[in-house]
Amino acid sequence: MPESAGAARKLVRTALAAWHQDHLIDDALNVITELVSNAVDHGRLPSIRILVTRPSDGWIRLGVVDRSRVMPELRTDSDGDQIRGRGLLLVDTLSDRWGTDLHRWGKTVWAELKTEVEQ
């Protein structure tokens, strides 16, 4: 569902601009694209939920909720023939921290980026 990634990018861009965190937009767009792509590829329903929040001062959290309970795996192998499966490596590189919260009905995969504290 390519439209899912486009909608998620628009939401992230709008939120970060409203929060005056324009310097994070490029990294955040890459992160949300990878999280959405993983959810669409591995989720069990045609719908996912996108989260863009500020869980505490100094942090932006991007998340994707899906119905699969399969945990994402960070692939660090260097198999040159493997094109797919490296999205979480990009998420790990571009975000300050990331993780997965399991729910009874699925999971949330999230990534957080540090903000510049407004003065």
C-alpha positions in Angstrom: 0.0 0.0 0.0 2.1 2.9 -1.2 -0.6 5.3 -0.2 -0.1 4.4 3.4 3.5 5.6 3.4 2.5 8.8 1.6 -0.2 9.6 4.2 2.2 8.8 7.0 4.9 11.1 5.6 2.4 13.9 5.3 1.3 13.4 8.9 4.9 13.4 10.2 5.9 16.4 8.1 2.8 18.4 9.4 3.4 17.5 13.1 7.1 18.3 13.0 6.6 21.6 11.3 3.9 22.5 13.9 6.3 21.6 16.7 9.1 23.7 15.1 11.3 20.6 14.6 12.0 21.1 10.9 15.6 19.9 11.2 14.2 16.4 12.0 11.9 16.1 9.0 14.2 14.3 6.6 15.3 11.6 9.1 11.7 11.3 10.4 10.3 10.8 6.9 12.8 8.0 6.2 12.1 6.4 9.5 8.3 6.4 9.2 8.5 5.1 5.6 10.5 2.1 6.8 8.1 1.4 9.7 5.1 1.7 7.5 6.7 -0.6 4.9 7.4 -3.2 7.5 3.9 -3.1 8.9 2.3 -3.3 5.4 4.6 -6.2 4.5 4.2 -8.2 7.7 0.9 -7.0 9.2 -2.1 -9.2 9.1 -4.8 -6.6 8.2 -5.0 -4.1 5.4 -5.0 -1.2 7.9 -2.3 0.1 10.2 -2.3 3.0 12.7 0.4 5.8 12.6 1.5 7.5 15.8 3.3 10.8 16.0 3.7 11.9 19.6 5.8 13.8 22.1 6.1 11.4 25.0 8.3 13.8 27.0 10.3 17.0 26.7 13.0 16.5 24.1 11.6 13.5 22.2 9.4 12.8 19.2 8.0 9.3 18.9 7.0 7.8 15.5 5.1 4.6 15.7 3.2 2.1 13.6 0.6 -0.2 15.1 -0.3 -3.4 13.3 -2.1 -6.7 14.1 1.0 -9.0 13.8 2.8 -10.2 16.9 5.9 -11.2 15.0 8.8 -9.2 16.4 10.9 -7.2 13.9 14.5 -8.3 13.4 17.4 -5.9 13.0 19.4 -7.5 10.1 23.0 -6.6 10.1 24.2 -9.3 7.7 26.1 -8.0 4.7 24.6 -10.4 2.1 25.0 -8.4 -1.0 22.2 -10.2 -2.8 19.7 -9.3 0.0 18.0 -6.1 -1.1 15.0 -6.3 1.3 15.1 -6.7 5.1 17.4 -3.8 6.0 14.8 -1.2 6.8 15.3 -1.5 10.6 19.0 -0.9 10.1 18.1 2.5 8.6 15.6 3.1 11.5 18.4 2.2 14.0 20.8 4.6 12.3 18.5 7.6 11.9 16.7 7.4 15.3 18.1 7.8 18.8 16.3 4.8 20.0 13.6 2.4 18.8 11.7 -0.6 20.1 8.6 -2.7 20.0 5.7 -2.9 22.4 3.7 -6.1 22.2 -0.1 -6.0 22.7 -2.5 -8.9 23.1 -3.8 -8.1 19.6 -0.6 -7.0 17.8 2.3 -4.6 18.3 3.6 -1.1 18.0 7.0 -0.6 16.5 8.3 2.9 17.4 11.4 5.1 16.9 12.3 8.2 18.8 14.3 11.2 17.8 15.7 13.9 20.1 14.4 17.4 19.6 15.9 20.7 20.2 14.4 22.1 23.3 12.7 25.4 22.6 13.8 28.3 24.7 
